[in-house]
């Protein structure tokens, strides 16, 4: 026994392994779990917290987040830790912020989706220096190397295929990023300039990932009409290289595409996993809708605008289901593109004007998804829960606009709404995602594992954030320990910042 011993007594343990819930007390010593004890065990000198009637489980491991810059603005990670997240993996969808080349402003423009607080300065150059900069938050932080930063550092933001020499340089930068501690690589093939990436580039980068036994996370080229061929591309690269591959936020967009997630899930295997968030709308830069070979600057050309207008007539999601969520003037936030157009203008023209004015910073929330598909994806054994959100502070610079409620409520919503089998859904939020990105010291309540723990009141557990009132914390998350330190108690943040930086270890 030490003076730092803490006993969570009287609760129901859901340990993260998928095993059935059981009565057990959990002993914490410093940053680690020291024991899982029979109910009623006496530990002399330990501070005891009575958690009777509540569930004790591992802290949630969110392997798909976009908090790269938000954590530097909001190190207390309010919206994440208040929902029970204790580890965040940033650098997803190819939109990371390291490594950094000479054009910092250009990189910030390309990844504007992440860039909510202009006061945050990008003063690092390497992945290792970024991880040093983000140290000291309320959650543990790990990163993937983003494909956009790799490309930008080598060839700028040119929207064209890379040459052989440029591919070699990107591979060298990726090797350095993995040596610095990145857990793997992410790409986002819907975003310029990554949509110009061809098989040779993707295969070469995947070979580096495979050589280091890291993970390759894919935001596919398309989640609508071309969902299946887009997923097939990712699976083919995995088969060619042996790279462990994570298909990000799997969904089928547009009613005509509902059901196609089954075809993608059928591609699951030892190398292929998926993640998903429990909502029926997505959130992304509005510029994501631009056709291939059209850039933000091209929208000044009336001929290009006409071509975009024609291309958008086939969009699977109507303008009535696309809302301006952030990155633009307050007058348009929270309104659909269709309502902004009214009767006098085309919705396509309004969308192009917004993109031309605000670039990649203007954010949309888009519907067009199926509840049946969502349950199919979340129920698949190869799928884990991940937020695709950011660590936001409602009262700070990151609290502007109408962010997706997933940033505040993903994990309580997943457990409360999709947790008929409580042990299975907790496993998808803890041990399974940790293992998919190579983290072996968390995600399970067992001696020798990190003391990242969450206490849930299942009767009150609920996400309270909505698309119209997104800045609302969930209910029923009664206690969150990060590395043995209390960060949330009674649904209040203590102000503690015990989180550590997690660097990949060679295996």
C-alpha positions as CSV (number, residue, x, y, z in Angstrom):
1,X,0.0,0.0,0.0
2,X,1.1,3.5,-0.8
3,X,-0.3,6.9,0.0
4,X,-1.5,7.1,-3.6
5,X,-3.7,4.0,-3.4
6,X,-7.3,4.4,-4.5
7,X,-10.0,1.7,-4.4
8,X,-13.1,1.9,-6.6
9,X,-15.4,-0.3,-4.5
10,X,-18.8,-1.8,-5.0
11,X,-19.1,-1.4,-8.8
12,X,-19.8,-3.7,-11.7
13,X,-16.6,-4.2,-13.7
14,X,-16.8,-4.3,-17.5
15,X,-13.1,-4.9,-18.1
16,X,-12.7,-4.2,-21.8
17,X,-11.9,-7.7,-22.9
18,X,-15.5,-8.6,-23.9
19,X,-16.0,-10.7,-20.8
20,X,-19.3,-10.6,-19.0
21,X,-19.8,-7.8,-16.4
22,X,-18.9,-8.9,-12.9
23,X,-18.8,-7.5,-9.4
24,X,-15.2,-6.4,-8.6
25,X,-13.2,-3.7,-6.8
26,X,-10.4,-2.0,-8.7
27,X,-7.2,-0.9,-6.9
28,X,-5.2,2.0,-8.4
29,X,-1.6,2.7,-7.4
30,X,-0.2,5.8,-8.9
31,X,-0.6,5.7,-12.7
32,X,-1.3,2.0,-12.8
33,X,-3.9,-0.6,-11.9
34,X,-2.6,-2.6,-9.0
35,X,-5.3,-5.1,-8.7
36,X,-8.8,-6.4,-9.5
37,X,-10.2,-7.6,-6.2
38,X,-13.1,-9.6,-4.9
39,X,-16.0,-7.3,-3.8
40,X,-15.6,-6.0,-0.3
41,X,-11.9,-6.5,-0.2
42,X,-10.1,-4.4,2.4
43,X,-7.0,-2.4,1.4
44,X,-5.4,-0.8,4.4
45,X,-4.8,2.9,3.9
46,X,-6.4,3.2,0.5
47,X,-8.7,6.0,-0.3
48,X,-12.0,4.4,-1.2
49,X,-14.6,5.7,-3.6
50,X,-18.0,4.0,-3.4
51,X,-19.2,3.3,-6.9
52,X,-22.0,1.0,-6.0
53,X,-24.7,0.7,-8.7
54,X,-22.4,1.9,-11.4
55,X,-20.2,0.5,-14.1
56,X,-16.4,0.7,-14.0
57,X,-14.7,0.3,-17.4
58,X,-11.5,1.3,-19.1
59,X,-11.1,4.8,-20.4
60,X,-12.3,5.1,-24.0
61,X,-9.6,5.0,-26.7
62,X,-10.6,7.3,-29.5
63,X,-8.4,6.3,-32.5
64,X,-10.0,8.6,-35.0
65,X,-9.9,12.3,-33.9
66,X,-9.0,15.7,-35.3
67,X,-7.8,17.4,-32.2
68,X,-4.3,18.0,-33.6
69,X,-4.5,21.8,-33.0
70,X,-7.5,21.9,-30.7
71,X,-5.5,20.3,-27.9
72,X,-3.0,23.1,-28.1
73,X,-5.9,25.6,-27.7
74,X,-7.8,23.5,-25.2
75,X,-5.4,21.2,-23.3
76,X,-8.1,20.3,-20.9
77,X,-9.8,18.5,-23.7
78,X,-13.2,19.3,-22.2
79,X,-15.5,17.7,-24.8
80,X,-13.5,14.5,-24.9
81,X,-12.6,13.7,-21.4
82,X,-16.1,14.7,-20.1
83,X,-17.4,11.8,-22.3
84,X,-14.8,9.3,-20.9
85,X,-12.1,9.5,-23.5
86,X,-8.7,9.0,-22.0
87,X,-6.6,8.5,-25.1
88,X,-6.9,10.4,-28.4
89,X,-5.2,9.5,-31.7
90,X,-4.8,12.6,-33.9
91,X,-3.5,13.0,-37.5
92,X,-6.4,11.3,-39.2
93,X,-7.9,11.6,-42.7
94,X,-4.5,12.7,-44.0
95,X,-5.1,16.1,-42.3
96,X,-2.3,16.1,-39.8
97,X,0.1,19.0,-38.9
98,X,3.4,17.2,-39.0
99,X,5.9,17.0,-40.6
100,X,5.9,20.6,-41.7
101,X,7.7,21.9,-44.8
102,X,8.5,25.5,-45.7
103,X,5.0,26.6,-46.5
104,X,3.3,26.7,-43.1
105,X,0.5,29.0,-44.3
106,X,-0.2,26.7,-47.2
107,X,-0.4,23.6,-44.9
108,X,-2.8,25.5,-42.5
109,X,-5.0,26.3,-45.4
110,X,-5.1,22.7,-46.6
111,X,-6.0,21.4,-43.2
112,X,-8.2,24.3,-42.2
113,X,-10.8,21.8,-40.8
114,X,-8.4,21.4,-37.8
115,X,-7.5,25.0,-37.4
116,X,-10.1,26.6,-35.1
117,X,-7.9,28.9,-33.1
118,X,-5.6,31.3,-35.0
119,X,-3.6,32.0,-31.8
120,X,-2.1,28.5,-32.0
121,X,1.3,28.8,-33.6
122,X,2.8,26.0,-35.6
123,X,6.4,26.2,-34.5
124,X,7.4,22.5,-34.9
125,X,8.8,20.8,-38.0
126,X,8.9,17.1,-37.2
127,X,6.4,14.6,-35.7
128,X,8.6,14.4,-32.6
129,X,8.6,18.1,-32.1
130,X,4.8,18.2,-32.6
131,X,4.4,15.5,-29.9
132,X,6.6,17.5,-27.6
133,X,4.4,20.6,-28.2
134,X,1.2,18.8,-27.4
135,X,2.4,17.3,-24.1
136,X,0.5,18.2,-20.9
137,X,-3.2,17.7,-21.7
138,X,-6.1,16.0,-19.8
139,X,-5.9,13.0,-22.2
140,X,-3.1,10.9,-23.5
141,X,-2.2,11.9,-27.1
142,X,-0.8,9.8,-30.0
143,X,-0.6,10.7,-33.6
144,X,-0.6,9.3,-37.1
145,X,1.5,10.9,-39.8
146,X,-0.8,12.7,-42.2
147,X,-0.5,12.2,-45.9
148,X,-1.1,15.9,-46.7
149,X,1.8,17.1,-44.6
150,X,4.1,14.5,-46.2
151,X,3.0,15.6,-49.7
152,X,3.2,19.3,-48.9
153,X,6.7,19.0,-47.4
154,X,7.9,17.3,-50.6
155,X,5.9,18.8,-53.5
156,X,3.8,21.6,-52.1
157,X,0.1,21.4,-52.6
158,X,0.2,20.6,-56.3
159,X,-2.9,18.6,-57.3
160,X,-1.1,16.1,-59.5
161,X,0.4,12.6,-59.3
162,X,3.8,12.4,-57.5
163,X,7.0,11.5,-59.4
164,X,9.1,8.6,-58.4
165,X,11.6,10.8,-56.7
166,X,8.9,12.6,-54.8
167,X,7.4,9.3,-53.7
168,X,10.9,8.3,-52.4
169,X,11.2,11.6,-50.5
170,X,7.7,11.1,-48.9
171,X,8.7,7.6,-47.9
172,X,11.8,8.9,-46.2
173,X,9.8,11.5,-44.3
174,X,7.3,8.8,-43.2
175,X,10.1,6.6,-42.0
176,X,11.4,9.5,-39.9
177,X,7.8,10.2,-38.6
178,X,7.5,6.6,-37.5
179,X,10.9,6.8,-35.8
180,X,9.6,9.9,-34.0
181,X,6.7,7.9,-32.6
182,X,3.8,8.1,-35.1
183,X,1.5,5.1,-34.8
184,X,1.2,4.9,-38.5
185,X,0.0,6.9,-41.6
186,X,-3.4,8.3,-42.6
187,X,-4.7,9.4,-45.9
188,X,-7.8,11.2,-47.1
189,X,-8.2,10.6,-50.8
190,X,-11.2,12.9,-51.1
191,X,-9.2,16.0,-50.2
192,X,-7.0,18.0,-52.5
193,X,-4.1,17.3,-53.2
194,X,-4.4,13.7,-52.0
195,X,-7.1,12.9,-54.6
196,X,-4.3,13.0,-57.1
197,X,-2.4,10.2,-55.4
198,X,-2.1,7.1,-57.5
199,X,-1.4,3.4,-56.8
200,X,2.4,3.8,-56.9
201,X,2.4,6.5,-54.2
202,X,-0.1,4.7,-52.0
203,X,1.7,1.3,-52.3
204,X,5.1,2.8,-51.6
205,X,3.8,4.5,-48.4
206,X,2.0,1.4,-47.4
207,X,5.2,-0.7,-47.7
208,X,6.9,1.6,-45.2
209,X,3.9,1.2,-42.9
210,X,4.1,-2.6,-43.2
211,X,7.8,-2.7,-42.7
212,X,7.3,-0.9,-39.3
213,X,4.2,-3.0,-38.3
214,X,2.3,0.3,-38.1
215,X,-1.3,1.1,-39.2
216,X,-2.6,2.7,-42.3
217,X,-5.9,4.6,-41.8
218,X,-7.9,5.4,-44.9
219,X,-10.5,8.1,-45.5
220,X,-11.7,6.6,-48.8
221,X,-12.0,8.4,-52.1
222,X,-15.8,8.2,-51.9
223,X,-18.5,7.1,-49.4
224,X,-21.4,7.5,-51.9
225,X,-21.8,5.9,-55.3
226,X,-18.2,4.7,-55.5
227,X,-18.0,3.4,-51.9
228,X,-17.3,-0.2,-52.9
229,X,-14.5,0.5,-55.5
230,X,-13.0,3.0,-53.0
231,X,-12.9,0.4,-50.3
232,X,-11.6,-2.1,-52.8
233,X,-8.6,0.2,-53.5
234,X,-7.7,0.3,-49.8
235,X,-8.0,-3.5,-49.5
236,X,-5.9,-4.1,-52.6
237,X,-3.1,-1.9,-51.3
238,X,-3.2,-3.9,-48.0
239,X,-3.0,-7.2,-49.8
240,X,-0.1,-6.0,-52.0
241,X,1.9,-4.7,-49.0
242,X,0.7,-6.4,-45.8
243,X,-0.1,-3.1,-44.2
244,X,-2.6,-3.2,-41.4
245,X,-5.4,-1.0,-42.6
246,X,-8.2,0.9,-40.9
247,X,-11.1,2.1,-43.0
248,X,-12.3,5.2,-41.4
249,X,-15.9,6.2,-40.5
250,X,-17.5,3.6,-42.6
251,X,-20.9,4.7,-43.9
252,X,-22.9,4.7,-47.2
253,X,-24.0,8.2,-48.1
254,X,-27.2,8.8,-50.1
255,X,-30.3,6.7,-50.0
256,X,-29.5,5.0,-53.3
257,X,-26.4,3.6,-51.7
258,X,-27.9,2.2,-48.5
259,X,-26.9,-1.4,-47.9
260,X,-23.6,-1.2,-49.6
261,X,-21.7,-1.2,-46.3
262,X,-22.3,-5.0,-46.2
263,X,-20.2,-5.3,-49.3
264,X,-17.4,-3.4,-47.6
265,X,-17.7,-5.3,-44.3
266,X,-17.3,-8.5,-46.3
267,X,-13.7,-7.3,-47.1
268,X,-12.8,-7.6,-43.3
269,X,-9.9,-9.8,-42.5
270,X,-6.6,-10.0,-40.5
271,X,-5.4,-6.8,-42.2
272,X,-8.6,-4.9,-42.5
273,X,-10.6,-3.1,-39.7
274,X,-13.2,-0.3,-39.6
275,X,-14.3,2.5,-37.3
276,X,-17.6,4.3,-37.1
277,X,-19.4,6.9,-35.0
278,X,-23.0,6.5,-33.9
279,X,-24.7,9.3,-35.8
280,X,-26.6,9.6,-39.1
281,X,-24.9,12.7,-40.4
282,X,-21.2,13.5,-41.2
283,X,-19.1,16.6,-40.8
284,X,-16.4,17.7,-43.2
285,X,-15.1,20.7,-45.3
286,X,-17.7,21.8,-47.8
287,X,-14.9,21.8,-50.4
288,X,-14.8,18.0,-50.1
289,X,-17.7,18.1,-52.6
290,X,-15.7,19.7,-55.4
291,X,-15.2,17.4,-58.3
292,X,-11.7,16.1,-59.1
293,X,-9.4,18.6,-60.8
294,X,-11.3,21.5,-59.4
295,X,-9.6,23.7,-56.7
296,X,-10.9,26.5,-54.6
297,X,-9.1,29.0,-56.8
298,X,-10.7,27.6,-59.9
299,X,-14.1,28.8,-58.7
300,X,-13.3,32.3,-60.0
301,X,-13.7,30.9,-63.5
302,X,-17.4,31.0,-64.8
303,X,-16.7,28.0,-67.1
304,X,-15.5,25.9,-64.1
305,X,-18.5,27.0,-62.0
306,X,-20.8,25.7,-64.8
307,X,-19.0,22.4,-64.8
308,X,-19.3,22.1,-61.0
309,X,-23.0,23.0,-61.2
310,X,-23.6,20.1,-63.7
311,X,-21.5,17.7,-61.7
312,X,-23.4,18.5,-58.5
313,X,-26.7,17.6,-60.0
314,X,-26.0,14.0,-59.3
315,X,-25.0,14.4,-55.6
316,X,-26.4,11.6,-53.4
317,X,-27.2,14.1,-50.6
318,X,-29.6,16.9,-51.4
319,X,-28.8,20.5,-50.4
320,X,-31.7,20.4,-47.9
321,X,-29.6,17.9,-45.8
322,X,-26.4,19.9,-45.9
323,X,-25.9,22.5,-43.2
324,X,-23.2,25.1,-42.8
325,X,-21.6,24.2,-39.5
326,X,-18.5,26.4,-39.1
327,X,-15.8,28.4,-40.7
328,X,-18.0,31.1,-42.2
329,X,-19.8,34.2,-41.0
330,X,-22.4,33.8,-38.2
331,X,-25.2,34.8,-40.6
332,X,-25.0,31.5,-42.4
333,X,-24.1,29.1,-39.6
334,X,-26.7,26.5,-38.7
335,X,-28.6,27.0,-42.0
336,X,-28.9,24.5,-44.9
337,X,-27.5,25.4,-48.3
338,X,-31.0,25.1,-49.7
339,X,-32.4,27.7,-47.3
340,X,-29.5,30.1,-48.0
341,X,-30.3,29.8,-51.7
342,X,-34.0,30.5,-51.3
343,X,-35.9,31.0,-54.6
344,X,-33.6,33.5,-56.2
345,X,-30.3,31.5,-56.5
346,X,-29.2,28.0,-57.1
347,X,-28.0,26.1,-54.1
348,X,-24.9,25.0,-56.0
349,X,-24.0,28.7,-56.6
350,X,-24.3,29.4,-52.9
351,X,-22.1,26.4,-52.0
352,X,-19.5,27.6,-54.5
353,X,-19.5,31.1,-53.2
354,X,-19.0,29.8,-49.6
355,X,-16.0,27.7,-50.7
356,X,-14.6,30.5,-52.8
357,X,-14.9,32.9,-49.8
358,X,-13.7,30.6,-47.0
359,X,-11.7,27.9,-48.7
360,X,-11.3,24.6,-46.8
361,X,-12.3,26.3,-43.5
362,X,-16.1,26.3,-44.2
363,X,-17.6,23.1,-42.6
364,X,-20.7,21.3,-43.5
365,X,-22.9,18.7,-41.7
366,X,-24.4,16.3,-44.2
367,X,-27.1,13.7,-43.7
368,X,-28.2,10.9,-46.1
369,X,-27.4,7.9,-44.0
370,X,-29.3,4.8,-42.8
371,X,-30.0,3.7,-39.2
372,X,-29.9,0.1,-40.5
373,X,-26.5,0.6,-42.1
374,X,-25.2,2.2,-38.9
375,X,-26.3,-0.8,-36.8
376,X,-24.9,-3.2,-39.3
377,X,-21.5,-1.5,-39.2
378,X,-21.3,-1.1,-35.4
379,X,-22.4,-4.7,-35.0
380,X,-19.6,-6.1,-37.1
381,X,-16.7,-7.7,-35.1
382,X,-14.1,-5.8,-37.1
383,X,-15.6,-2.3,-36.3
384,X,-14.6,-0.1,-33.4
385,X,-16.2,3.1,-32.1
386,X,-14.4,6.3,-32.9
387,X,-15.6,9.9,-32.8
388,X,-14.0,11.6,-35.8
389,X,-14.4,14.7,-33.6
390,X,-12.3,17.3,-31.8
391,X,-11.5,18.2,-28.2
392,X,-13.5,21.4,-27.9
393,X,-14.0,24.0,-25.2
394,X,-17.5,25.5,-25.4
395,X,-16.3,28.6,-23.6
396,X,-13.0,29.0,-25.6
397,X,-11.9,29.7,-29.1
398,X,-12.8,26.2,-30.2
399,X,-16.4,26.6,-29.1
400,X,-17.7,28.5,-32.1
401,X,-20.3,27.5,-34.6
402,X,-22.3,24.3,-34.8
403,X,-19.8,21.4,-34.5
404,X,-20.9,17.9,-34.9
405,X,-22.3,16.5,-31.6
406,X,-19.9,13.6,-31.9
407,X,-17.2,15.7,-30.3
408,X,-19.2,15.8,-27.1
409,X,-21.3,12.6,-27.0
410,X,-19.9,9.7,-29.2
411,X,-19.0,7.2,-26.5
412,X,-22.0,7.8,-24.1
413,X,-24.3,7.5,-27.1
414,X,-22.6,4.4,-28.4
415,X,-22.8,2.7,-25.0
416,X,-26.3,3.8,-24.1
417,X,-28.0,3.4,-27.5
418,X,-26.0,0.5,-29.1
419,X,-25.0,-1.3,-25.9
420,X,-27.6,-4.1,-25.6
421,X,-24.5,-6.2,-25.1
422,X,-22.6,-4.0,-22.7
423,X,-19.4,-6.0,-22.7
424,X,-19.3,-6.0,-26.5
425,X,-19.8,-2.3,-27.0
426,X,-17.2,-1.4,-24.2
427,X,-14.7,-3.7,-25.9
428,X,-15.3,-1.7,-29.2
429,X,-14.5,1.5,-27.3
430,X,-11.5,0.3,-25.3
431,X,-9.3,-2.8,-25.9
432,X,-10.2,-3.4,-29.5
433,X,-9.3,0.2,-30.8
434,X,-6.2,0.2,-28.6
435,X,-4.9,-3.0,-30.2
436,X,-5.8,-1.9,-33.7
437,X,-3.3,1.0,-33.4
438,X,-0.7,-1.0,-31.5
439,X,-1.3,0.3,-27.9
440,X,-1.0,-2.6,-25.5
441,X,-0.8,-0.9,-22.1
442,X,-4.4,0.4,-22.0
443,X,-8.0,-0.5,-22.9
444,X,-8.3,-3.3,-20.3
445,X,-8.8,-3.2,-16.5
446,X,-6.1,-5.5,-15.3
447,X,-3.0,-5.3,-13.1
448,X,-0.2,-3.6,-14.8
449,X,-2.3,-1.6,-17.2
450,X,-2.7,2.2,-17.2
451,X,-5.1,3.5,-14.6
452,X,-7.3,5.1,-17.2
453,X,-10.8,4.4,-15.9
454,X,-14.4,5.6,-16.3
455,X,-17.3,5.2,-13.9
456,X,-20.7,5.2,-15.6
457,X,-24.2,5.6,-14.2
458,X,-26.1,3.6,-16.7
459,X,-29.5,4.9,-15.7
460,X,-28.4,8.5,-16.5
461,X,-25.9,7.8,-19.3
462,X,-26.9,9.8,-22.4
463,X,-25.4,12.1,-24.9
464,X,-27.1,15.5,-24.6
465,X,-25.4,17.3,-27.6
466,X,-27.6,17.8,-30.7
467,X,-27.0,19.2,-34.1
468,X,-28.7,22.4,-33.1
469,X,-27.3,22.5,-29.5
470,X,-24.0,20.8,-29.9
471,X,-22.0,22.3,-27.0
472,X,-23.6,20.1,-24.3
473,X,-21.8,17.6,-22.2
474,X,-23.2,14.1,-21.6
475,X,-24.9,12.8,-18.5
476,X,-23.9,9.7,-16.5
477,X,-20.1,10.0,-16.8
478,X,-19.5,10.2,-13.0
479,X,-15.7,9.7,-12.7
480,X,-12.8,9.7,-15.2
481,X,-9.3,8.8,-14.1
482,X,-6.4,9.5,-16.5
483,X,-3.1,7.8,-15.3
484,X,-4.6,7.5,-11.9
485,X,-5.5,11.2,-11.5
486,X,-9.1,12.3,-11.2
487,X,-9.9,14.5,-14.2
488,X,-13.7,14.3,-14.1
489,X,-15.8,13.9,-11.0
490,X,-19.5,14.4,-10.6
491,X,-19.6,15.4,-14.3
492,X,-17.2,18.3,-13.5
493,X,-13.7,18.8,-14.9
494,X,-11.1,19.1,-12.1
495,X,-8.6,21.0,-14.2
496,X,-6.0,18.3,-14.0
497,X,-3.8,17.6,-17.1
498,X,-2.1,14.3,-16.4
499,X,-2.2,13.0,-19.9
500,X,1.0,11.7,-21.5
501,X,2.3,11.7,-25.1
502,X,2.2,8.2,-26.5
503,X,4.9,7.2,-29.0
504,X,5.0,4.1,-31.0
505,X,7.5,1.5,-29.9
506,X,9.2,-0.7,-32.5
507,X,7.8,-4.2,-32.3
